[in-house]
């Protein structure tokens, strides 16, 4: 078969589809919000694969009323001719057979993202209705499905001048907990894809949001600069140390490698790695190759051009990455991922390819840009000195660690259970609310740690200042984790964690939200593993208590309050008294337990990181010095009352 042919023979069917509906989480991760959005990504990935193969440059995603989704591209269109082995249209094979797709045929696609042929058939299996429309060879072909099964054979319905594939699907409400698509979540991923695949135009439209002129909410993403623009976007709220983004691109052993990086004045390492457009949260061989090349090349340059002995400081790998924002993107024909989550690359050959390309190109850059090289090395030396100060502060934290025998923080009211899997730690704003929480809790499994005022903003503080902060030291000590090794100053010994639920419980006002964000920023920058393991939660105390006669009911928001008022008094409020809780301290212990701490009644929001690059950007914007973008973000998102990271 000649190269670049894409016909029915390119499609290989592997197995049936019923198992997807029985065990959806095995295929899309979960049946909550993450899995629901994953359906969209799988369909979009098919269009991106067409773009990677050079056959598509425009993708449109539409969220309809009722939360159905349409994804349209201008690729070649899925083949519709008869598949020899299956005896039916290749379109039907792709849509109804797990593991059927052109991605298994190396002549059709060199590299691909998504679930390697599993994707679109999974979406079909988990949808009550899916319609596939193919524009190919001047004709329009259509087939519809229900729960993974075709409703009729593929039929030709007209002539057309363009080409491409249009997939519209309605997720199955008997599978998913709730079917509500988050526009910002989808937009963030599509923006990310536009940076990773420069030159592609991606549009998202939300028909649920119509403005006063009758126009639907819509954004278009297109990046000509690719990863360079991605770094500038992520770093938009940080002060750059150099004007230009360092960009490296090359291919080694049939592995295309792209890297963009720039140093800023922050104290955080922000590395984001991708394989075939998949965000590899846990890194892998490509990230290891980049780190090795960065450390080796910068150390060699510094040794040859600076008198490091005069600085009296030993430089280690961590120091080269402080204040660095970098995107590493590789394309691999047959990627091997460790674990089912596909977030860590295992291909050994990729490490060497990235190492060689970055080593050679970064070395050339440093020689050709001595002024920028000097700024980088000075930043590295400063980081090394700060690391030594942080080491002393860290040792002070370790000395106070309960596992070391010197006791827990004095303010901690610990639980009696020693089983971390059932134990909860509430981080509470202030002594007053802390006292109420201590009285209202279940002492067996709930521990309380009151925090005094607003903790340090770690976004703008050096590591040793963070570790010298008393409130932060108390959090480390209460959690029982040890931090930092010579190799990685932020490494966390998560095996020593004393609680598997860490609940941030603050007042439902502006100050409370600020304190929550400060604590979340600390966890994101210094204990990200706790978020990744699903251990961090935000408590949702009620805003109102409504009473009428002997009846009383709590309301968690304005919509709740209006609903109760309508039920009790036709919306007039007649005979209804409303108490507005300004803070946790206004509740007695019994009320706090009943509404916010009792596992049977409470609402906890689990903090997750769907998109690490976007979370990185939002935290740097919210907690940085630049006011205008923070104001714009708050004005745009104030209605949602909480930040979903």
TITORLO-642249 format. One record per residue (C-alpha): x, y, z. Coordinates in steps of 0.05 Angstrom, whole numbers, plus 5000, padded with zeros to 4 digits. Example, Ala and Ser with C-alpha at 12.3 -4.5 7.8 and 13.67 -1.06 7.14 Angstrom:
524649105156/527349795143/
END
This chain:
500050005000/502950674980/504451205032/499151725050/493351295026/487451295073/482150795053/477850255085/483849785084/487550265131/482550095186/483949505232/478549255279/480748935344/474948785391/467648925411/464649525446/460049285502/465649285554/466250045549/459250145575/460349645631/467049935653/467350655626/472650875676/477650385646/477250775581/476151505600/478751555672/472151675709/464851835699/465252515732/467153185702/473952955679/471252365639/465652785610/470653295582/475152735559/469852525508/470853195472/478453125473/478052445441/473952695382/478453315376/484652865378/482252525314/482053205279/488853395308/491652745280/489152945211/492853605222/499253255243/498852855179/498353505140/491053435118/487253915164/488154635188/481354825218/477554515276/470954765305/467954555372/460854755391/457254655457/449754635444/443854745490/442954105529/450553995530/451153605465/457653725427/459553805354/466753745329/467953925257/474453915217/476654005145/480853375141/480252815090/473852535120/473451845151/473351315095/466351055079/468050495029/466949775050/471949465098/473948795068/474548405133/468348705168/463948735106/461149425126/463050145116/469750355146/466050935180/461650445218/467750015236/471350625265/465250845304/462950175332/469349755341/474149865399/481249925373/479050075301/482450665269/487550905219/492251045276/494350305277/496450355205/503350695200/502150915129/496051315149/498751675210/506051745231/504151965302/497652065339/494852285405/488452045437/487351335459/490451025396/484050815360/479950705423/477651425427/471751575381/468550895390/468751005465/465251675455/460051315413/459050765465/457951275520/453051715481/445551635476/446051915406/451852045358/451452295287/457452245240/457352655176/463052555126/464553025068/468952625021/469852544946/464753094933/459252724971/455852765039/455352115079/451452035144/450651505197/447451545266/448451115328/445450995397/449850735454/455150495405/450550135356/448850395286/441550575272/442150475197/447550345145/451850925120/447851315069/449651835017/445252445025/447852974977/453553324941/458653794973/464654214953/468554175018/471353585056/471953375129/468453025186/462853285232/461452885295/455653085341/454352695405/450052715468/453352395529/449251855563/446052115628/445551395654/453251355652/455552045675/454052355743/452353025713/452553275641/454654005643/460654225601/465254755629/466955255575/473455475608/475954765616/474854605542/477555285519/483955185559/485254505527/483754765457/488355375468/493754895491/492854475428/493455095384/500255255415/502654535409/500554505335/502255185305/498355425246/491855055262/485655475274/481355215331/474655535348/470155395408/463055655410/458255595469/450955655446/448655645519/451556345529/448256865484/449857615490/445058195481/446458205406/444457475399/451557235390/454056595423/460356615466/466156425421/473756435419/478656265363/485656025377/491256025326/498656065341/504056195289/509456215342/507555545374/511355375437/514756055441/507956385446/505755845496/511456035543/509756775535/502456615552/504056205614/509156725637/504757315621/504357515694/511657415712/517557875701/522057565648/529557585655/530557605580/526457885524/526657305476/524256595489/529656075476/526955605422/530054945401/527454475348/530553855317/529653125300/533852545323/532451805309/525751985276/523552345339/521653085328/523353495389/521054205405/523054605467/521655325487/524255615552/525356275588/527756485657/523756955701/524557285769/520156775805/522856205849/518755655818/520555115767/515055075715/516354505666/510654245622/511853635578/507753345521/508052715479/503752725415/499853305447/498452905510/500353275574/505052815611/503853065682/508652565712/514152715662/518152135636/524252015592/523352655551/523353085613/529352695641/533152825577/531653565580/533753635652/540153255640/542053685580/540154335615/544354185677/550453925637/550454495586/549455065635/554454785685/559754705631/558555425607/558755705678/565055325696/568555585633/566256305636/565256475710/569456415773/564655975812/569855845867/569456575886/562056505899/563355945950/557155575929/556054875901/551054865844/546354265835/540954085784/535354435822/538855105817/538855095741/531255035740/529155565790/525156105755/525055705691/518755615649/519655095595/515254695547/517954035520/514053715463/515953075427/512552665374/513551915381/511151385332/509850855384/509651185453/509950735514/506551025576/507450785647/500850645681/493750705655/493451455662/498351565605/501952125642/509051865643/513051695580/517251065583/520851035515/528351005532/530451255463/526851925472/531352125530/537652105487/534252475429/532053045474/538653065510/542753135446/538353655412/537654095474/545054015492/547454235423/542554795411/542855085482/550455085479/550155465413/545155955443/549556115503/555656235459/551756695413/548057075468/553257235522/548957765556/543057295565/547756735586/550657195641/543657345667/541956595669/548356405707/547356975757/540256725769/543056015779/548256255830/542856635868/538456015868/544255595896/545256085954/537756095967/537555335966/542855306021/538755786063/532555366049/536354736070/537555036139/530255246144/528054556122/532354226175/528754656226/522054396200/524653676203/526953766275/519753946292/516953366252/512552896294/516152296264/522552576293/519552556362/519153296380/511653356378/505953656337/504254396332/501154656397/494954906362/493454236328/487553866357/489353176330/484552596318/485151936355/485551506293/492551336267/489751076200/491551606148/486351346099/480551536146/483652146179/481952866160/485553516175/481554166173/485654796161/481255326193/481656086189/482956376257/482456156330/475056306337/472755856280/478055366301/474955326371/468055206342/470754666295/474354316352/467754286391/463654056332/468253536301/468452786307/474752696348/475951996322/477852186251/477752956246/483653396266/483454156268/489254636255/487355376263/491555846220/492956556243/490957066190/493357016119/499256546107/505256776066/504256875991/509156345967/508656595895/513057185913/517556885967/524256515965/524155795990/527655936056/522656496072/517056006059/519955486105/521356006159/514056206161/510855946225/504055776196/507155396138/511855026185/505754826226/502354546164/508554126146/509253886217/501853706225/501853326159/507952926181/511352946114/518853036105/521153506051/527153586007/533153165987/539853375958/537153185889/530453525895/529354075947/521754025940/521153265941/515653035988/515752396028/508352266017/508751586051/509151946118/502752346106/498252306168/491552506134/488652306067/483552876069/486253576078/480354056080/481154816073/475455116113/474855876110/469356406114/464956486053/467257206042/472757576004/477857486059/476156746065/476956655990/483657005992/486156556048/483755936010/487556175948/493856305989/493555596019/492055295950/497955665920/502455375974/500054665960/500654765885/507755025889/510554605946/506153995954/503153875885/503253125897/497753205949/493253525896/495153005845/493352445894/486552775907/487952935980/486153685980/478953935989/475354586001/469554576050/463054926029/459655236089/452455486078/451256226064/444256266094/439655966145/432256056128/426855966181/419255966176/415355736237/418255066259/421754956192/428955136178/433455006119/440555196098/442255516031/449155456000/448156005949/443456515919/440055985875/438755545937/435956135975/431256335918/428855615910/427055555984/423656235983/419456025923/417555365957/415755696024/412656366003/412056405927/418256825926/415357385969/419357216031/413257316074/414056996142/421056766126/427056996167/433856966133/440356936171/446657096129/452956756155/458757236148/463656736178/464456056208/464756366277/457456566271/455355836273/455155426336/458854766339/452654356324/450954766262/458154736236/458153976244/451253896213/452654316151/460054306137/463653736174/458753146177/460652676119/453252506110/451053226096/457153646078/459453876010/466953815996/470054065931/475953635912/481654025881/484353735817/489253965763/486153845695/491054285659/497654415695/499854965648/493355345657/493455255733/500655505733/498556135694/492556275738/496356205804/501956665779/496657165757/492357135820/498257175869/503057605828/504058365826/500358525761/493458795781/489658895714/489558155692/487557945763/481858445764/479558215695/479757475717/475757615780/470558025744/469657485692/469356905741/466257225804/459556915789/462456215798/464556365870/470355865869/476455735827/476655055793/484054895784/
END
